[in-house]
Amino acid sequence: MDNFIIRGGKPLSGQTVISGSKNAALPILLATLLTREKCEIKNVPELMDIKSTFELLNYLGKNCFYGYGNFVVEEHTALKLHAPYDLVRKMRASVLAAGPLLARYHKARFSLPGGCSIGVRPIDIHLESFKKLGAVVTYEKGDVLLSAKKLKAGRVKFRFPSVGATENLMMCAALIEGETVLENCAKEPEIEDLADALNKMGAEVTGAGTAVIKIKGRAKLKGLKHTVMPDRIETGTFMLLAAAAGGRVRLLNTAPKTLTALIKAMEKAGVKINCYKDSMEVIAPHGRPKPVSVVTRPHPGFPTDLQAPWMVLMARASGESEVHETIFENRFMHAPELMRMGADITVTGQKAVVRGVPQLLGAPVMCSDIRAGAAMVVAAAAAKGKTVIRRIYHIDRGYEHLEHKLKDLGVDASRVKA
Ligand code: EPZ
């Protein structure tokens, strides 16, 4: 297992290139199950979760080729219809294979993902919604079995705007003839990227990015060529890194318009952000950042995936602020680690009170999930002295070539064998 060693406390300068979005790439790669034609997807980041998707698609019978950000999917044999526990356990997003397989074969079987370190994460919204389109849901030995004599386009209203359920249903509806209307949809930018990909495959998807998505499905879908959108969570993490560590950095190949809530909160904290069409410049405040409270909400609200690195910025603020996590019930595992670095944080339920301190100090810490891991990196770059970060396999699920990008920005970071 690898560790990161970061010697922080120095202001940053430099520029780095943002990778393709993990959370946009995952559903788009699984949407290739909707067609037997060849699909070519570019700007796919080299990450553990993408490797797991590669394994899943190959297991199901696709022939995948992957390198240098290009992912090619071909099909030469009949597909298997079962996503087994070993693959789903590694990556929850494997449940997004269900919608495409159900639509194409009227049958799918996948292992129930179970909870993870940030929450219980049930998939009831996905399953209830498949039922509305005509699927029957049964359970066997820890697996969910979906089947349908005939799927019917229809109207589905989600009880909560779940990102995964919106994506799963969009993919399923794309291969059901007629118009399906999805209501109370997630509005995350990754949903728009998926809609774009499904439209290239021949479906007619409108309204992605709003609460109501209409999908005119087709009996058959084509292959596609698509370039994945930039990763807004990686961008936000580097923005917070620069703001917390000090200095001035430029981030290239990004989409500032996907980060409005973060930009607003950072500007309130005193960070200067210059946005261009596909890049941005982040200039840290001269003194300590001002305290700003945030509440995580579905897009366009403040993203839960940036809550942990945001807390690092507030840990250095010139006063007290609150962080209220409303999306996941257990997403404060980074708080005790930050306290080991000198942060002053009290967590009560889903609220954290953060009293800023003048300086964080390097310490041995560990990661509990991708974004908690990213917070450790941001804290280490801002802290005085050496930080050793353990369990960085969590970070490797979500951040491509992280140590190289940190070096681009002037962070003294290295990956070492534990
Ligand atoms: C996606 O997860 C992202 N993952 C997550 O990214 C992100 O944190 C999350 O959306 C919220 O923005 C991918 O895109 C692969 P949800 P997803 O369904 O789809 C509850 C990262 O760090 N819920 O919108 O699983 C659920 O328990 C991550 O990259 C149900 O109750 O998120 C949670 O509390 C981790 N029943 C809330 O809704 C359901 O059937 C939001 O979940 C589905 C969800």
Boltz pocket constraint, residues with backbone or C-beta under 6 A from the ligand:
constraints:
  - pocket:
      binder: B
      contacts: [[A, 22], [A, 23], [A, 24], [A, 26], [A, 93], [A, 119], [A, 120], [A, 121], [A, 122], [A, 123], [A, 124], [A, 125], [A, 126], [A, 127], [A, 160], [A, 161], [A, 162], [A, 163], [A, 164], [A, 165], [A, 186], [A, 304], [A, 305], [A, 326], [A, 327], [A, 328], [A, 329], [A, 370], [A, 371], [A, 398]]
      max_distance: 6.0
